Amino acid sequence: MQERTNPLCSRAERIAFADVTPEDVESGVADAVSEAENAFEELLAGPGQTSERTYSNTLDPLDDLVDRVQRVYGYAYHLTTVRSTPALRDAFARVQPRYARFMAELSSHSGLYRALREVADGPEVARLDPTRRRHLDKTLRELRRSGAALDAAERDRVTELRVELAQLATRFSENVLDATQAYHLDLDDEETLAGLPASVVARARAEARGAGREGWRFTLHAPSIMPVLRHSRRRGLRETLWRAYTQRADGGEHDNRQLVGRILSRRRELAQLLGYADFAEYVLEERMVGKVEKARGFLGTLEERTRPYFEREIEDLKGFARAELELDQLEPWDVRFAFERLRESRFDFDEEALRPYFPLPLVEEGIFDLASELFGLRFREVSAPERWHEDVRCYEIIDESGRQIGSFYTDWYPREGKRGGAWMNELVNGGPRPDGSFDPHVGVVCGNLTPGDDGSPALLDFTEVQTLFHEFGHLLHQMLTNVEVRARGQGAVAWDFIEVPSQLLENWTYEPEALSRFARRVDTGEVIPAQLVEKLACSRHFMEAWAQMRQLSFADLDLALHVDYLPGGGEDPQSFAQERMARFDLAPHFVSKGFLCSFSHIMAGSYAAGYYSYKWSEALEADAFTRFRQAGLFDRATGRELVERVLACGDSADPAELFASFMGRELRVDALIERNLGPAPAAAG
């Protein structure tokens, strides 16, 4: 009998995810780490006494061993986000510390640091091309930033902290997922559904039937809870779900309260051990913004310029709520509901009227069409028996030369064992081979979109349409990256620049010229009426000041937690967060004290001390979109320039240089204010 091969260890372009077992996860990651450890020992042994350290005999094999172990680990982690089971989760938890320890020790290894210093000090360095020189310099800097220059005891503590932080982040995410999935609200009285769109009611009934009961079931997944907060005329229902959502993992069986404090404490200790005042100073050194002061200055400028719009918006909302909705005192669970009613009143516009014009297959076609027009790409669906769920689909991307540059999976619907939100992940970093051929990239885009009923296509609301364009922007950035050093690909791009392509693509969702190509009524094929598009455009600035202040509150809190909050100083981080965010909201009590316990972006994700990057990137992309407005939304020359000067470059050059190369100048923030908020509010008189 032929011995079974662990699918995770395959070097094929696409692996057999469907066949992966929990045992494969544990053995696959463990074996990959063992192989990497052996390869690392060989690397450190050196090229021999008669040879000198060079880029090709030191950094190339280092990149190769890191790529191999990260690929296996990345596959396993991916499955924990889309097909989590208790057995798979336990297997991953058993092997994650070993992987985290290896990567932590590697990134702070003094022997590796000395070996790379030999390369940097050798004669070859003057002959390196700019990308390889940048990679060598950044690898050395990351080793220093990870503690390679510290003494042995300090390096050991750095490793311990990194391993512990990886484990804490996983536990935090799992608690949020478990708390989200553990909650449901079953309703039996049809009158409690007043105001909800028919599609939402139908979905709630399907949820209930799927659970073996009659009536309607609501959950804390976005397609279920958000329409309730926006449309339910039952204030008590809105309050119940709002409280459940904002208090996820705040106590009970899936409690993150203690983890928040431990994560913040360990991050500060790590930063100070490495010679930084705090975790934010440590993180921002490698970001486009550079320093905490610059990030805070940027946020302060946006807050100052946004506040007049915000205050006018809130006064209008309160007046409308009193006069038309009999809500003398707005509460947190009333805000989205009141905004939607005001939108309907002011613009005679209900966003639910857009849903029939956005069937998921046509929205995807619209994105493919945009990528074809701007970047010369072709998309073809391929059979994917290796997929991890029957909802998953797979596509290949072909460039203008006829070369397959990559493939990707789509996984759009919520289900048990899949985390919430929307995201794009790299599965394989492709790139040029030494023989001149090309290894295709492989990526995945996931969401939690509102599914269709009884086999009909999913009909998206406008926010979901924007989500698809956003995640495809990330995907196209990966697929179009063409850097000789794979480690300097899209995944290495500075975190406050990486959102630029994704947010840039969202701009086309508001443009009549783009909408006319894919927004067609699901039952008749009718192109979206110009009147609806005009109403959408008119309402674009609606609620934007509130939304922008909300984002600024997250960004400000993130920096404050990593700069101003002192773990162990006696102050509760949740109380600290609640007080810090109060000035950005309608009233202090609008900030849920439990919010921090489910704020995965900064507590368990990659946005710790970097949440500001959403707005920073948005300022960059709003400015960049002005070029398409001037040249034409589907202008191939401008699209080609975006690819050549930004998307294809990955992290082969400084992002500020890439942006300036495309724009011909530095960033101007005015484009963001004008696009998001419109004309300045009139002064009171």
C-alpha positions as CSV (number, residue, x, y, z in Angstrom):
1,M,0.0,0.0,0.0
2,Q,1.3,3.4,-1.0
3,E,2.1,5.6,2.0
4,R,-0.3,8.6,2.3
5,T,1.3,12.0,1.8
6,N,0.4,14.8,4.1
7,P,-1.5,17.4,1.9
8,L,0.0,20.3,3.9
9,C,3.5,19.3,2.8
10,S,2.7,19.4,-0.9
11,R,4.5,21.9,-3.0
12,A,1.8,21.8,-5.7
13,E,0.2,25.1,-6.7
14,R,-3.0,24.1,-4.9
15,I,-3.1,21.5,-2.2
16,A,-5.9,19.1,-1.2
17,F,-7.5,21.1,1.6
18,A,-10.5,18.7,1.6
19,D,-8.2,15.9,2.7
20,V,-6.5,17.6,5.6
21,T,-7.1,16.0,9.0
22,P,-6.3,17.3,12.5
23,E,-3.5,14.8,12.5
24,D,-2.1,16.3,9.3
25,V,-2.1,19.7,10.9
26,E,-0.1,18.6,13.9
27,S,2.4,16.4,12.0
28,G,2.6,18.7,9.0
29,V,3.6,21.8,11.0
30,A,5.9,19.8,13.3
31,D,7.7,18.1,10.3
32,A,8.0,21.5,8.5
33,V,9.6,23.1,11.6
34,S,12.0,20.1,12.0
35,E,13.1,20.4,8.3
36,A,13.5,24.2,8.8
37,E,15.6,23.6,11.9
38,N,17.9,21.2,10.0
39,A,18.2,23.6,7.1
40,F,19.0,26.4,9.4
41,E,21.8,24.4,11.1
42,E,23.3,23.8,7.7
43,L,23.1,27.5,6.8
44,L,24.8,28.5,10.0
45,A,27.5,25.9,9.4
46,G,28.6,28.2,6.6
47,P,29.9,27.8,3.1
48,G,33.3,26.4,4.4
49,Q,36.6,27.9,5.4
50,T,37.6,28.6,1.8
51,S,34.5,30.4,0.9
52,E,33.1,33.7,2.0
53,R,29.5,34.5,3.0
54,T,27.5,35.7,0.1
55,Y,23.9,36.7,-0.6
56,S,23.3,33.5,-2.6
57,N,24.8,31.1,0.0
58,T,23.2,32.8,3.1
59,L,20.1,34.9,2.4
60,D,18.7,32.8,-0.4
61,P,18.6,29.6,1.6
62,L,17.3,31.5,4.6
63,D,14.4,32.8,2.5
64,D,13.8,29.3,1.1
65,L,13.5,27.6,4.5
66,V,11.3,30.4,5.9
67,D,9.0,30.2,2.9
68,R,8.6,26.4,3.2
69,V,7.7,26.4,6.9
70,Q,5.5,29.5,6.6
71,R,3.6,27.9,3.8
72,V,2.7,24.8,5.8
73,Y,1.8,26.8,8.8
74,G,-0.2,29.2,6.7
75,Y,-2.3,26.4,5.2
76,A,-3.0,25.1,8.7
77,Y,-3.9,28.5,10.1
78,H,-6.2,29.1,7.1
79,L,-8.1,26.0,7.9
80,T,-8.7,27.2,11.5
81,T,-10.4,30.3,10.0
82,V,-12.7,28.6,7.5
83,R,-13.2,25.0,8.8
84,S,-12.5,25.1,12.6
85,T,-13.5,22.1,14.6
86,P,-12.6,21.2,18.2
87,A,-10.1,18.5,17.0
88,L,-8.5,20.7,14.4
89,R,-8.2,23.6,16.8
90,D,-6.7,21.4,19.5
91,A,-4.1,20.0,17.0
92,F,-3.2,23.6,15.9
93,A,-2.9,24.7,19.5
94,R,-0.5,21.8,20.3
95,V,1.8,22.7,17.4
96,Q,1.6,26.5,17.3
97,P,4.0,27.1,20.2
98,R,6.7,25.1,18.4
99,Y,6.3,27.1,15.2
100,A,6.2,30.4,17.1
101,R,9.3,29.5,19.1
102,F,11.2,28.5,16.0
103,M,10.3,31.8,14.2
104,A,11.0,33.8,17.3
105,E,14.4,32.2,17.8
106,L,15.2,32.6,14.1
107,S,14.3,36.2,14.0
108,S,16.6,37.0,17.0
109,H,19.4,34.5,16.3
110,S,22.8,36.1,17.0
111,G,24.6,33.7,14.8
112,L,22.4,34.5,11.8
113,Y,22.8,38.2,12.6
114,R,26.6,37.8,12.4
115,A,26.4,35.8,9.2
116,L,24.3,38.4,7.5
117,R,26.6,41.1,8.8
118,E,29.4,39.3,7.0
119,V,27.4,39.5,3.8
120,A,26.6,43.2,4.3
121,D,30.3,44.0,5.0
122,G,31.7,41.9,2.1
123,P,32.7,43.1,-1.3
124,E,29.6,41.6,-3.0
125,V,27.2,44.0,-1.4
126,A,28.2,46.8,-3.8
127,R,27.1,44.6,-6.8
128,L,23.6,43.8,-5.4
129,D,20.6,45.1,-7.3
130,P,18.4,47.6,-5.3
131,T,15.8,45.0,-4.4
132,R,18.3,42.5,-3.0
133,R,20.2,45.3,-1.2
134,R,16.9,46.5,0.4
135,H,16.1,42.9,1.4
136,L,19.5,42.4,3.0
137,D,19.2,45.7,4.9
138,K,15.6,45.1,6.1
139,T,16.4,41.5,7.2
140,L,19.3,42.8,9.3
141,R,17.2,45.5,10.7
142,E,14.4,43.0,11.6
143,L,17.0,40.8,13.3
144,R,18.2,43.7,15.4
145,R,14.5,44.7,16.1
146,S,13.9,41.1,17.3
147,G,16.8,41.1,19.8
148,A,19.7,39.5,17.9
149,A,22.1,42.0,19.3
150,L,21.0,41.3,22.9
151,D,22.7,39.0,25.3
152,A,21.5,35.3,25.6
153,A,19.2,35.8,28.6
154,E,17.5,38.8,27.0
155,R,17.1,36.9,23.7
156,D,15.5,34.0,25.5
157,R,13.0,36.3,27.1
158,V,12.2,37.9,23.7
159,T,11.5,34.4,22.4
160,E,9.3,33.6,25.4
161,L,7.3,36.8,24.9
162,R,6.8,36.2,21.2
163,V,5.6,32.7,21.8
164,E,3.3,33.7,24.6
165,L,1.8,36.6,22.5
166,A,1.1,34.2,19.6
167,Q,-0.7,31.9,22.0
168,L,-2.6,34.7,23.6
169,A,-3.7,36.1,20.2
170,T,-5.0,32.7,19.2
171,R,-7.0,32.3,22.4
172,F,-8.4,35.8,22.1
173,S,-9.6,35.1,18.5
174,E,-11.0,31.7,19.5
175,N,-13.0,33.3,22.4
176,V,-14.5,35.9,20.1
177,L,-15.4,33.2,17.6
178,D,-16.9,31.0,20.2
179,A,-18.8,33.8,21.9
180,T,-20.2,34.8,18.5
181,Q,-21.3,31.3,17.6
182,A,-22.7,30.5,21.1
183,Y,-25.3,33.3,20.9
184,H,-28.6,33.2,19.1
185,L,-32.0,34.8,19.6
186,D,-35.1,32.8,18.6
187,L,-38.3,34.7,18.0
188,D,-41.8,33.3,17.5
189,D,-43.9,36.4,17.2
190,E,-44.0,37.8,13.7
191,E,-44.9,41.2,15.0
192,T,-41.3,41.5,16.5
193,L,-40.0,41.5,12.9
194,A,-41.6,44.8,12.0
195,G,-39.4,46.9,9.7
196,L,-37.1,44.1,8.7
197,P,-36.5,43.6,4.9
198,A,-38.1,40.5,3.5
199,S,-34.7,39.0,2.7
200,V,-33.6,39.3,6.3
201,V,-36.8,37.7,7.6
202,A,-36.4,34.8,5.1
203,R,-32.8,34.3,6.2
204,A,-33.8,34.3,9.8
205,R,-36.5,31.7,9.1
206,A,-33.9,29.5,7.3
207,E,-31.5,29.8,10.3
208,A,-34.3,28.6,12.6
209,R,-35.2,25.7,10.3
210,G,-31.6,24.8,10.1
211,A,-31.6,24.5,13.8
212,G,-34.7,22.3,13.8
213,R,-37.3,24.8,15.0
214,E,-40.0,27.1,13.7
215,G,-40.0,30.9,13.9
216,W,-36.9,33.1,13.3
217,R,-33.4,32.9,14.5
218,F,-31.0,35.9,14.7
219,T,-27.3,35.6,15.4
220,L,-24.3,38.0,15.9
221,H,-23.0,37.4,12.4
222,A,-23.0,40.6,10.4
223,P,-25.7,39.6,7.8
224,S,-28.0,38.8,10.7
225,I,-27.4,41.6,13.2
226,M,-26.6,44.6,11.1
227,P,-30.0,44.7,9.2
228,V,-31.7,44.5,12.6
229,L,-29.8,47.5,13.9
230,R,-30.6,49.4,10.8
231,H,-34.2,48.5,10.1
232,S,-36.0,46.9,13.1
233,R,-38.8,49.0,14.5
234,R,-38.7,47.1,17.7
235,R,-36.4,49.1,19.9
236,G,-36.1,46.3,22.4
237,L,-34.9,43.9,19.8
238,R,-32.2,46.3,18.6
239,E,-31.1,46.8,22.2
240,T,-30.9,43.1,22.9
241,L,-28.7,42.3,19.9
242,W,-26.6,45.4,20.3
243,R,-25.8,44.5,23.9
244,A,-25.1,40.9,23.0
245,Y,-22.7,42.0,20.2
246,T,-20.8,44.6,22.1
247,Q,-20.4,42.3,25.1
248,R,-19.0,39.3,23.3
249,A,-16.2,37.6,25.3
250,D,-16.7,40.1,28.1
251,G,-17.1,37.6,30.8
252,G,-18.7,34.2,30.8
253,E,-17.3,31.0,29.4
254,H,-15.4,32.8,26.6
255,D,-13.8,35.6,28.7
256,N,-11.2,37.8,27.2
257,R,-10.9,40.4,30.0
258,Q,-7.8,39.0,31.5
259,L,-6.2,38.3,28.1
260,V,-6.5,42.0,27.2
261,G,-4.3,43.1,30.1
262,R,-1.8,40.3,29.5
263,I,-1.4,41.1,25.8
264,L,-0.8,44.8,26.5
265,S,1.6,44.0,29.3
266,R,3.7,41.5,27.2
267,R,3.8,43.9,24.3
268,R,5.2,46.7,26.4
269,E,7.7,44.4,28.0
270,L,8.8,43.2,24.6
271,A,9.2,46.7,23.2
272,Q,11.2,47.9,26.2
273,L,13.4,44.9,26.2
274,L,14.3,45.7,22.6
275,G,15.1,49.3,23.5
276,Y,11.9,51.1,22.7
277,A,9.8,53.3,24.9
278,D,6.6,51.4,24.1
279,F,5.1,49.0,21.6
280,A,3.8,51.8,19.3
281,E,7.3,53.2,18.9
282,Y,8.6,49.7,18.1
283,V,5.9,49.0,15.5
284,L,5.9,52.4,13.8
285,E,9.6,52.4,13.1
286,E,8.9,50.1,10.2
287,R,5.8,51.8,9.0
288,M,5.3,54.4,6.3
289,V,4.3,57.0,9.0
290,G,7.5,56.4,10.9
291,K,6.8,57.8,14.3
292,V,4.0,58.0,16.9
293,E,4.0,61.8,16.8
294,K,3.3,61.8,13.1
295,A,0.5,59.2,13.4
296,R,-1.1,61.2,16.1
297,G,-0.7,64.4,14.2
298,F,-2.4,62.9,11.2
299,L,-5.3,61.6,13.3
300,G,-5.6,64.9,15.1
301,T,-5.8,66.8,11.8
302,L,-8.6,64.5,10.6
303,E,-10.4,64.8,13.9
304,E,-10.3,68.5,13.8
305,R,-11.5,68.7,10.2
306,T,-14.2,66.1,10.7
307,R,-15.7,67.3,13.9
308,P,-17.7,70.2,12.4
309,Y,-19.4,67.8,10.0
310,F,-19.9,65.3,12.8
311,E,-21.5,67.7,15.1
312,R,-23.9,69.0,12.4
313,E,-24.7,65.4,11.4
314,I,-25.5,64.4,15.0
315,E,-27.7,67.5,15.6
316,D,-29.6,66.8,12.5
317,L,-30.1,63.2,13.6
318,K,-31.3,64.1,17.1
319,G,-33.8,66.6,15.7
320,F,-35.1,64.1,13.2
321,A,-35.4,61.4,15.8
322,R,-37.4,63.6,18.1
323,A,-39.7,65.0,15.4
324,E,-40.2,61.9,13.3
325,L,-39.4,58.8,15.4
326,E,-40.5,59.9,18.8
327,L,-37.1,59.2,20.2
328,D,-36.4,62.0,22.6
329,Q,-33.2,60.3,23.9
330,L,-31.1,58.4,21.3
331,E,-29.4,55.3,22.6
332,P,-26.5,53.4,21.0
333,W,-28.9,50.9,19.5
334,D,-30.9,53.7,17.9
335,V,-28.2,55.4,15.8
336,R,-28.1,53.2,12.7
337,F,-31.9,52.8,12.7
338,A,-32.4,56.6,12.9
339,F,-29.7,57.2,10.3
340,E,-31.5,54.9,7.9
341,R,-34.9,56.6,8.4
342,L,-33.3,60.0,7.9
343,R,-31.6,58.7,4.7
344,E,-34.9,57.5,3.4
345,S,-36.6,60.8,4.3
346,R,-33.8,63.1,2.9
347,F,-33.0,61.2,-0.3
348,D,-36.2,59.1,-0.8
349,F,-33.7,56.3,-0.9
350,D,-33.7,52.8,0.8
351,E,-30.5,50.9,0.3
352,E,-32.5,47.7,0.2
353,A,-33.8,48.9,-3.2
354,L,-30.3,48.3,-4.5
355,R,-30.1,44.7,-3.5
356,P,-31.9,43.2,-6.5
357,Y,-29.3,44.9,-8.8
358,F,-26.3,43.3,-7.0
359,P,-26.5,39.5,-7.4
360,L,-23.2,38.1,-6.4
361,P,-22.2,36.5,-9.7
362,L,-22.6,39.8,-11.5
363,V,-20.7,41.8,-8.9
364,E,-17.8,39.3,-9.3
365,E,-18.0,39.8,-13.1
366,G,-17.9,43.5,-12.5
367,I,-14.7,43.2,-10.6
368,F,-13.2,40.9,-13.3
369,D,-14.3,43.4,-16.0
370,L,-12.6,46.3,-14.1
371,A,-9.4,44.3,-13.7
372,S,-9.5,43.3,-17.4
373,E,-10.0,46.9,-18.6
374,L,-7.4,48.5,-16.3
375,F,-4.8,45.8,-16.0
376,G,-5.3,43.5,-18.9
377,L,-6.2,40.4,-16.8
378,R,-8.4,37.4,-17.7
379,F,-10.2,35.2,-15.2
380,R,-11.3,31.6,-15.7
381,E,-13.1,29.4,-13.2
382,V,-11.5,26.0,-12.7
383,S,-12.5,22.8,-11.0
384,A,-11.4,22.6,-7.4
385,P,-12.0,19.2,-5.9
386,E,-9.4,20.2,-3.2
387,R,-11.6,22.9,-1.8
388,W,-12.4,22.8,1.9
389,H,-16.2,23.4,1.5
390,E,-18.7,23.1,-1.3
391,D,-19.4,26.8,-1.3
392,V,-15.7,27.5,-2.3
393,R,-14.9,28.3,-6.0
394,C,-11.5,28.6,-7.7
395,Y,-10.2,30.9,-10.5
396,E,-7.0,31.3,-12.4
397,I,-5.7,34.7,-13.6
398,I,-4.0,35.2,-16.9
399,D,-2.0,38.3,-17.8
400,E,-1.7,40.1,-21.2
401,S,1.2,37.9,-22.2
402,G,-0.9,34.7,-21.7
403,R,1.0,33.7,-18.5
404,Q,-0.9,32.4,-15.6
405,I,0.1,34.7,-12.8
406,G,-1.9,33.1,-10.0
407,S,-5.1,31.4,-8.8
408,F,-7.4,32.1,-6.0
409,Y,-10.3,30.8,-4.0
410,T,-13.5,32.6,-3.0
411,D,-15.4,31.6,0.2
412,W,-18.3,34.0,0.7
413,Y,-20.9,32.7,3.1
414,P,-21.1,32.4,7.0
415,R,-21.2,28.9,8.5
416,E,-20.3,27.1,11.7
417,G,-16.6,27.0,12.3
418,K,-15.8,30.0,10.1
419,R,-14.7,33.3,11.6
420,G,-16.6,36.5,11.0
421,G,-15.7,39.4,8.8
422,A,-14.1,39.6,5.5
423,W,-10.4,39.0,4.6
424,M,-7.8,38.1,2.0
425,N,-4.9,35.8,2.7
426,E,-1.9,34.8,0.7
427,L,-1.5,31.1,0.5
428,V,1.5,31.0,-1.8
429,N,3.9,33.8,-2.7
430,G,4.7,33.3,-6.3
431,G,7.4,35.0,-8.3
432,P,10.1,34.5,-10.9
433,R,12.2,31.4,-10.9
434,P,15.9,31.3,-11.7
435,D,15.2,29.6,-15.1
436,G,13.0,32.6,-16.1
437,S,9.7,30.9,-15.6
438,F,7.1,32.0,-12.9
439,D,5.6,30.4,-9.9
440,P,2.0,31.4,-9.7
441,H,0.6,33.2,-6.6
442,V,-2.2,31.6,-4.7
443,G,-4.6,33.6,-2.6
444,V,-8.0,33.4,-0.9
445,V,-10.8,35.9,-0.4
446,C,-13.4,35.2,2.3
447,G,-16.5,37.0,3.5
448,N,-19.7,36.5,5.4
449,L,-22.2,37.7,2.9
450,T,-25.9,37.3,3.0
451,P,-26.6,34.0,1.1
452,G,-29.4,33.6,-1.4
453,D,-32.4,31.4,-0.6
454,D,-33.3,28.1,-2.2
455,G,-30.4,28.1,-4.7
456,S,-31.0,31.7,-5.9
457,P,-27.9,33.9,-6.1
458,A,-27.0,36.0,-3.1
459,L,-28.3,39.6,-3.4
460,L,-25.8,42.0,-1.8
461,D,-26.4,45.2,-0.1
462,F,-24.1,48.1,-1.1
463,T,-21.8,47.6,1.9
464,E,-21.2,44.0,0.8
465,V,-20.5,45.2,-2.7
466,Q,-17.8,47.5,-1.4
467,T,-16.5,44.6,0.7
468,L,-16.0,42.5,-2.4
469,F,-14.2,45.3,-4.2
470,H,-12.0,45.9,-1.2
471,E,-10.9,42.3,-0.7
472,F,-10.3,41.9,-4.5
473,G,-8.1,45.0,-4.3
474,H,-5.9,43.1,-1.8
475,L,-6.0,40.0,-4.0
476,L,-5.0,41.9,-7.2
477,H,-2.1,43.5,-5.3
478,Q,-0.8,40.0,-4.5
479,M,-1.5,38.6,-8.0
480,L,0.2,41.5,-9.8
481,T,3.3,41.6,-7.6
482,N,6.3,40.7,-9.7
483,V,9.4,41.0,-7.4
484,E,12.4,38.8,-7.9
485,V,12.9,38.4,-4.1
486,R,9.7,36.8,-3.0
487,A,10.2,37.8,0.6
488,R,9.8,41.4,-0.6
489,G,6.4,40.7,-2.1
490,Q,3.0,42.1,-1.2
491,G,3.0,40.5,2.2
492,A,6.1,42.6,3.2
493,V,4.5,45.9,2.2
494,A,4.3,48.4,5.1
495,W,1.1,47.9,7.0
496,D,0.0,51.5,6.5
497,F,0.4,51.2,2.7
498,I,-1.0,47.7,2.2
499,E,-4.7,49.0,2.4
500,V,-4.2,51.5,-0.5
501,P,-5.0,49.1,-3.4
502,S,-8.0,47.6,-1.6
503,Q,-9.5,50.9,-0.6
504,L,-8.7,52.4,-4.0
505,L,-10.8,49.7,-5.8
506,E,-13.9,50.7,-3.7
507,N,-14.1,54.0,-5.5
508,W,-15.5,52.4,-8.6
509,T,-18.6,51.1,-6.7
510,Y,-20.0,54.7,-6.7
511,E,-19.3,55.4,-10.4
512,P,-22.2,55.3,-12.9
513,E,-19.9,54.2,-15.7
514,A,-18.8,51.2,-13.6
515,L,-22.2,50.3,-12.2
516,S,-23.8,50.3,-15.6
517,R,-21.5,47.4,-16.5
518,F,-22.5,44.9,-13.8
519,A,-25.4,46.2,-11.7
520,R,-28.4,44.5,-13.3
521,R,-31.7,43.4,-11.8
522,V,-31.6,39.7,-11.0
523,D,-35.0,38.9,-12.4
524,T,-35.1,41.0,-15.5
525,G,-31.5,41.9,-16.4
526,E,-32.4,45.6,-16.3
527,V,-29.5,47.9,-15.8
528,I,-29.6,49.8,-12.5
529,P,-31.7,52.9,-13.2
530,A,-29.9,56.2,-13.4
531,Q,-32.3,57.6,-10.7
532,L,-31.1,55.0,-8.2
533,V,-27.5,55.6,-9.0
534,E,-28.0,59.3,-8.6
535,K,-29.6,58.8,-5.2
536,L,-26.7,56.6,-4.2
537,A,-24.3,59.3,-5.2
538,C,-26.3,62.0,-3.3
539,S,-26.3,59.9,-0.2
540,R,-22.6,59.1,-0.4
541,H,-21.6,61.7,2.2
542,F,-24.5,60.7,4.4
543,M,-23.3,59.4,7.8
544,E,-19.7,59.6,6.7
545,A,-18.7,62.0,9.4
546,W,-20.1,59.6,12.0
547,A,-18.3,56.7,10.4
548,Q,-15.1,58.6,10.1
549,M,-15.2,59.6,13.8
550,R,-15.8,56.0,14.7
551,Q,-12.7,54.9,12.8
552,L,-10.7,57.7,14.4
553,S,-11.8,56.6,17.8
554,F,-10.5,53.1,17.1
555,A,-7.2,54.5,15.8
556,D,-6.8,56.9,18.7
557,L,-7.6,54.1,21.3
558,D,-5.1,51.8,19.6
559,L,-2.2,54.2,20.0
560,A,-3.3,55.2,23.5
561,L,-3.3,51.6,24.7
562,H,0.2,51.0,23.4
563,V,1.6,54.4,24.5
564,D,-0.3,55.9,27.4
565,Y,-1.9,52.9,29.1
566,L,0.5,51.4,31.8
567,P,-0.2,47.7,32.4
568,G,0.1,46.9,36.0
569,G,-0.6,50.5,37.0
570,G,-3.9,49.6,38.6
571,E,-6.2,51.0,35.8
572,D,-8.6,48.6,34.1
573,P,-7.9,48.7,30.3
574,Q,-11.6,48.5,29.6
575,S,-12.3,51.6,31.6
576,F,-9.4,53.3,30.0
577,A,-10.7,52.5,26.6
578,Q,-14.2,53.6,27.4
579,E,-13.0,57.0,28.7
580,R,-10.6,57.4,25.8
581,M,-13.3,56.8,23.1
582,A,-16.0,59.0,24.7
583,R,-15.2,62.2,22.9
584,F,-15.7,60.6,19.6
585,D,-19.2,59.4,20.2
586,L,-22.6,60.9,20.9
587,A,-22.2,60.4,24.7
588,P,-19.9,58.5,27.0
589,H,-22.4,55.7,27.5
590,F,-22.5,55.0,23.8
591,V,-19.1,53.3,24.2
592,S,-19.6,49.8,25.4
593,K,-17.2,48.8,28.2
594,G,-17.0,45.3,26.8
595,F,-16.0,46.4,23.3
596,L,-12.3,45.8,23.9
597,C,-12.9,42.1,24.5
598,S,-13.8,41.5,20.9
599,F,-11.5,44.1,19.2
600,S,-9.6,41.4,17.4
601,H,-8.0,43.8,15.0
602,I,-5.6,45.1,17.6
603,M,-5.8,42.5,20.3
604,A,-5.2,39.5,18.1
605,G,-4.6,40.8,14.6
606,S,-1.9,42.7,12.7
607,Y,-3.3,46.2,13.4
608,A,-1.8,46.5,17.0
609,A,-0.4,50.1,17.2
610,G,-1.4,50.4,13.5
611,Y,-5.1,50.9,13.3
612,Y,-4.5,54.5,12.1
613,S,-3.3,52.9,8.8
614,Y,-6.9,52.5,7.6
615,K,-7.3,56.3,7.5
616,W,-3.7,56.8,6.4
617,S,-4.2,54.4,3.5
618,E,-7.6,56.0,2.7
619,A,-6.0,59.4,2.4
620,L,-3.4,57.9,0.0
621,E,-6.0,56.1,-2.2
622,A,-8.4,59.1,-2.3
623,D,-5.6,61.2,-3.6
624,A,-4.5,58.4,-6.1
625,F,-8.1,58.1,-7.4
626,T,-8.0,61.7,-8.6
627,R,-5.7,60.5,-11.4
628,F,-8.4,58.1,-12.7
629,R,-10.9,60.9,-12.4
630,Q,-8.7,63.0,-14.7
631,A,-7.7,60.3,-17.1
632,G,-10.8,58.1,-17.2
633,L,-12.1,55.4,-14.9
634,F,-11.1,52.7,-17.3
635,D,-8.0,54.3,-18.7
636,R,-5.6,51.5,-19.5
637,A,-2.5,53.7,-19.5
638,T,-3.2,54.9,-16.0
639,G,-4.0,51.4,-14.8
640,R,-0.7,50.1,-16.3
641,E,1.2,52.8,-14.6
642,L,-0.5,51.9,-11.3
643,V,0.7,48.3,-11.8
644,E,4.2,49.2,-12.9
645,R,4.9,51.9,-10.3
646,V,3.0,50.4,-7.3
647,L,1.2,47.0,-7.5
648,A,4.0,45.0,-9.1
649,C,6.7,46.5,-6.8
650,G,5.7,44.9,-3.6
651,D,8.1,46.0,-0.9
652,S,11.0,46.4,-3.4
653,A,11.1,50.2,-2.6
654,D,10.0,52.6,0.0
655,P,6.2,53.1,-0.3
656,A,6.4,56.9,-0.1
657,E,8.7,56.7,-3.2
658,L,6.2,54.4,-5.0
659,F,3.3,56.7,-4.2
660,A,5.2,59.8,-5.3
661,S,6.3,58.0,-8.5
662,F,2.6,57.3,-9.4
663,M,1.3,60.7,-8.4
664,G,4.3,62.9,-9.3
665,R,4.1,64.5,-5.8
666,E,3.6,63.8,-2.1
667,L,0.3,63.1,-0.4
668,R,-2.5,65.7,-0.1
669,V,-5.1,65.0,2.6
670,D,-7.7,67.3,1.0
671,A,-8.9,64.7,-1.4
672,L,-10.0,62.5,1.5
673,I,-12.0,65.3,3.2
674,E,-13.6,66.4,0.0
675,R,-14.6,62.9,-1.1
676,N,-15.8,61.6,2.3
677,L,-17.4,64.7,3.7
678,G,-18.3,67.0,0.9
679,P,-18.5,70.8,1.2
680,A,-17.6,72.4,4.5
681,P,-20.6,72.9,6.8
682,A,-22.0,76.4,7.0
683,A,-21.1,78.3,10.1
684,A,-23.8,78.8,12.7
685,G,-25.3,82.3,12.6
